[in-house]
Amino acid sequence: MSDSKAPTQTYKASCHCGAFAYTVKTPSLDHESTEVVRCNCSICMRNGYLFIYVPNDEVTFTSGQLESLTVF
């Protein structure tokens, strides 16, 4: 669980295909209380991707429309 007193930082991110780009504001990734998780899909495993979960109100889309986001 992230520490509410940890210094925050804004990070740039995107989906795998690049159709959506966004920024997330979260406690600094190098802070000891930041939780990072591993995905077990083949793309993430191959590339060593790690994830963090942030509240929706800390995500700002910079390209792509949220209404266009679909689930397969």
C-alpha positions in Angstrom: 0.0 0.0 0.0 1.3 3.5 -0.9 2.2 5.9 1.8 0.1 9.1 1.7 3.1 11.0 3.0 5.4 9.8 0.2 6.5 12.4 -2.3 4.5 12.3 -5.5 5.6 12.3 -9.1 3.9 12.4 -12.5 4.7 9.7 -15.0 4.0 9.3 -18.7 2.5 6.0 -19.8 0.7 4.4 -22.8 -1.1 1.2 -23.8 0.8 -1.5 -25.7 -0.3 -0.4 -29.1 0.1 3.3 -28.4 -3.5 4.3 -29.2 -3.8 5.8 -25.7 -1.3 8.0 -23.8 -1.8 9.3 -20.3 -0.1 10.7 -17.3 -0.4 9.3 -13.7 0.3 11.0 -10.5 1.4 8.6 -7.8 3.9 8.3 -5.0 7.4 8.2 -6.4 8.2 4.7 -7.8 11.5 4.6 -5.8 9.7 5.2 -2.5 9.8 2.1 -0.3 6.0 2.0 0.2 5.1 1.9 -3.5 3.6 -1.4 -4.5 4.5 -2.7 -8.0 2.9 -5.8 -9.5 3.9 -8.3 -12.3 1.6 -9.3 -15.1 1.8 -12.8 -16.4 0.8 -12.2 -20.0 3.3 -13.1 -22.7 4.0 -9.5 -23.7 4.7 -8.3 -20.2 6.7 -11.4 -19.2 8.9 -11.0 -22.4 9.5 -7.3 -21.8 9.7 -7.4 -18.0 6.9 -4.9 -17.6 5.7 -4.0 -14.1 2.5 -2.2 -13.1 1.2 0.1 -10.4 -2.5 0.9 -9.7 -3.6 4.4 -9.2 -7.0 6.0 -8.4 -8.9 7.1 -11.6 -8.8 10.7 -10.6 -5.0 10.6 -10.8 -5.0 9.5 -14.5 -5.1 12.1 -17.3 -5.4 11.0 -20.9 -3.2 13.0 -23.3 -4.2 11.1 -26.5 -7.0 8.8 -27.4 -10.6 9.1 -26.2 -11.8 7.2 -23.2 -15.0 6.4 -25.1 -12.9 4.5 -27.7 -11.4 2.2 -25.1 -12.7 -1.4 -25.6 -12.3 -4.7 -24.0 -11.7 -7.8 -26.2 
